[in-house]
Amino acid sequence: MNENTYLSLDATAMAQLIKQKETTPKELALLAYAQLDKVNDSIHAVTHQRMEQVMKAIANIDPTYAPFSGVPILLKNISQAIEGELLTSGSKLFQHSIAEQDSHFVRKIREAGFSMLGHTNTPEFGLKNITEPKLYGPTRNPWNLAYSPGGSSGGAAAAIAAGVVPLAGASDGGGSIRIPASFSGLFGLKPTRGRTPVGPGTGRQWHGASIDFVLSRTVRDSAALLDVLQVIQPAAAFQTPLYRAGYKQTLEQPLPKKLRIGYTTASPVGTPVSEDAKRAVKKVLHWLEGQGHLVEEVDNGVDGIQLMKDYYLMNSGEIATLVEGLERSLGRSITAEDVEIETWVLNEAGKSVSAAAFSASLASWDVAAANMAAFHETYDFYVTPATAYTAPKIGELTHSPESEALLQKEIATSDTVKKQEVIWDMFLPSLTYTPYTQLANLTGQPAMSVPVYTSEEGLPLGVQFMAPKGMEHQLLQLAYQMEQSDIWVGMKGNPYFEKQQTYHQG
């Protein structure tokens, strides 16, 4: 197999070729590592490799025993732990941290037969919508190296969009699958809360806001991975019923006729929205109407500003708990020099959050979930831009030393209420780019970003669909229909794929 053929294959096609003995796990792994060697100095997507371990494992692979035996994948350098391997969470505090056991997510990936090539770059503790950690440096967007691929699963997105792997482990606590999907021309599904594995040692991630899954280039790969990963986990705080029919099996089944679809392009927090984002949604709405569906501009009834404030309050409490645990394990205080500014500000604010305020913030999630449940009694899907703009430039959303010093001073001298205002102001430039994705995290609903638009500057931008809890199959069916149509952009225009005539459905 040559490089061009490798780039044209999705994970499903690779698995088929292995089972048909038209390629081998070793050949695919070597091609993946060769592509990584070619691109990683430019895009800086992968923080560490495990080629020796992969080659040892490949020698014992039975290509018939698992659905993805020998197919290469990368994992995210936070929460997706491989026993005995580095897991740094993008933080210098963990730069030498070795995982004591596989995460439950990784155990399922192992069971599926994947060759786990290494870990991808992520911002410190997954707190940002860009991937520019001080520990490793910025990950760059393969569409244009001057821009970010997004975050926090930015390393995963860049690796896929540069052809290293067809899909990669990712997580989404506020949009961290859908944001890089939008910025990088990929398909990004965030499943229903409780759908995929968490832990060990934790029954919830960010109180259910965060969920582990994958980014992919094709819809069928995400569907197949959801079949592999869906689980009812007794130790977890949240469960959702298994979809017994099988996601990949139902991809080609037709959706109900005349779905009712609500949409908006307005930012839920009152920030500006680019014309590109509005045009992307308009393009999708025109296509939906052409399929016979009914579309209507609507207000979902959720107070987006208050919801974001409650989200940030949760973040501050979670980070304060994390830092407190680190201080116990290290036997010393954590200082501002130990962590990045976002972590420091959240930690300092979280120290003064009362139990009552924290509980009230989580209760607001339930109010939003009730509003959206009522919304979906009328509307099958809710459509928004996935991001309000195409990708930001590298460094644009990273604080300067002067800005960091000012934030440190403000957080140190503010009272409890003012500290939460400092958090809002700190994240506002980032939130302006990505105000749409957090809603689904806090309500627990599934949502996806579909790659359907490219700006005049040649940068992709996705459109987001949200569905009722447990309805991933309908999102995937709709995405699959879009993928078969002219509306799908995918890798068209991506310089790493310009010469490829992808035959991923073959």
Rosetta blueprint (number, residue, H / E / L):
1 M L
2 N L
3 E H
4 N H
5 T H
6 Y H
7 L H
8 S H
9 L L
10 D L
11 A H
12 T H
13 A H
14 M H
15 A H
16 Q H
17 L H
18 I H
19 K H
20 Q L
21 K L
22 E L
23 T L
24 T L
25 P H
26 K H
27 E H
28 L H
29 A H
30 L H
31 L H
32 A H
33 Y H
34 A H
35 Q H
36 L H
37 D H
38 K H
39 V H
40 N H
41 D H
42 S H
43 I H
44 H L
45 A L
46 V E
47 T E
48 H E
49 Q E
50 R L
51 M H
52 E H
53 Q H
54 V H
55 M H
56 K H
57 A H
58 I H
59 A L
60 N L
61 I L
62 D L
63 P L
64 T L
65 Y L
66 A L
67 P L
68 F L
69 S L
70 G L
71 V L
72 P E
73 I E
74 L E
75 L E
76 K E
77 N L
78 I L
79 S L
80 Q L
81 A L
82 I L
83 E L
84 G L
85 E L
86 L E
87 L L
88 T L
89 S L
90 G L
91 S L
92 K H
93 L H
94 F H
95 Q L
96 H L
97 S L
98 I E
99 A L
100 E L
101 Q L
102 D L
103 S L
104 H H
105 F H
106 V H
107 R H
108 K H
109 I H
110 R H
111 E H
112 A L
113 G L
114 F L
115 S E
116 M E
117 L E
118 G E
119 H E
120 T E
121 N L
122 T L
123 P L
124 E H
125 F H
126 G H
127 L L
128 K L
129 N L
130 I L
131 T L
132 E L
133 P L
134 K L
135 L L
136 Y L
137 G L
138 P L
139 T L
140 R L
141 N E
142 P L
143 W L
144 N E
145 L L
146 A L
147 Y E
148 S L
149 P L
150 G L
151 G L
152 S L
153 S L
154 G H
155 G H
156 A H
157 A H
158 A H
159 A H
160 I H
161 A H
162 A L
163 G L
164 V L
165 V L
166 P L
167 L E
168 A E
169 G E
170 A E
171 S E
172 D E
173 G L
174 G L
175 G L
176 S L
177 I L
178 R H
179 I H
180 P H
181 A H
182 S H
183 F H
184 S H
185 G L
186 L L
187 F E
188 G E
189 L E
190 K E
191 P L
192 T L
193 R L
194 G L
195 R L
196 T L
197 P L
198 V L
199 G L
200 P L
201 G L
202 T L
203 G L
204 R L
205 Q L
206 W H
207 H H
208 G H
209 A L
210 S L
211 I E
212 D E
213 F E
214 V E
215 L E
216 S E
217 R L
218 T L
219 V H
220 R H
221 D H
222 S H
223 A H
224 A H
225 L H
226 L H
227 D H
228 V H
229 L H
230 Q L
231 V L
232 I L
233 Q L
234 P L
235 A L
236 A L
237 A L
238 F L
239 Q L
240 T L
241 P L
242 L L
243 Y L
244 R L
245 A L
246 G L
247 Y L
248 K L
249 Q L
250 T L
251 L L
252 E L
253 Q L
254 P L
255 L L
256 P L
257 K L
258 K L
259 L L
260 R E
261 I E
262 G E
263 Y E
264 T L
265 T L
266 A L
267 S L
268 P L
269 V L
270 G L
271 T L
272 P L
273 V L
274 S L
275 E H
276 D H
277 A H
278 K H
279 R H
280 A H
281 V H
282 K H
283 K H
284 V H
285 L H
286 H H
287 W H
288 L H
289 E H
290 G H
291 Q L
292 G L
293 H L
294 L E
295 V E
296 E E
297 E E
298 V L
299 D L
300 N L
301 G L
302 V L
303 D L
304 G H
305 I H
306 Q H
307 L H
308 M H
309 K H
310 D H
311 Y H
312 Y H
313 L H
314 M H
315 N H
316 S H
317 G H
318 E H
319 I H
320 A H
321 T H
322 L H
323 V H
324 E H
325 G H
326 L H
327 E H
328 R H
329 S H
330 L H
331 G L
332 R L
333 S L
334 I L
335 T L
336 A L
337 E L
338 D L
339 V L
340 E L
341 I H
342 E H
343 T H
344 W H
345 V H
346 L H
347 N H
348 E H
349 A H
350 G H
351 K L
352 S L
353 V L
354 S L
355 A H
356 A H
357 A H
358 F H
359 S H
360 A H
361 S H
362 L H
363 A H
364 S H
365 W H
366 D H
367 V H
368 A H
369 A H
370 A H
371 N H
372 M H
373 A H
374 A H
375 F H
376 H L
377 E L
378 T L
379 Y L
380 D L
381 F E
382 Y E
383 V E
384 T E
385 P E
386 A L
387 T L
388 A L
389 Y L
390 T L
391 A L
392 P L
393 K E
394 I L
395 G L
396 E L
397 L L
398 T L
399 H L
400 S L
401 P H
402 E H
403 S H
404 E H
405 A H
406 L H
407 L H
408 Q H
409 K H
410 E H
411 I H
412 A H
413 T H
414 S L
415 D L
416 T H
417 V H
418 K H
419 K H
420 Q H
421 E H
422 V H
423 I H
424 W H
425 D H
426 M H
427 F H
428 L H
429 P H
430 S H
431 L H
432 T H
433 Y H
434 T L
435 P L
436 Y L
437 T L
438 Q H
439 L H
440 A H
441 N H
442 L H
443 T H
444 G L
445 Q L
446 P L
447 A E
448 M E
449 S E
450 V E
451 P E
452 V E
453 Y E
454 T E
455 S L
456 E L
457 E L
458 G L
459 L L
460 P E
461 L E
462 G E
463 V E
464 Q E
465 F E
466 M E
467 A L
468 P L
469 K L
470 G L
471 M L
472 E H
473 H H
474 Q H
475 L H
476 L H
477 Q H
478 L H
479 A H
480 Y H
481 Q H
482 M H
483 E H
484 Q L
485 S L
486 D L
487 I L
488 W L
489 V L
490 G L
491 M L
492 K L
493 G L
494 N L
495 P L
496 Y L
497 F L
498 E L
499 K L
500 Q L
501 Q L
502 T L
503 Y L
504 H L
505 Q L
506 G L
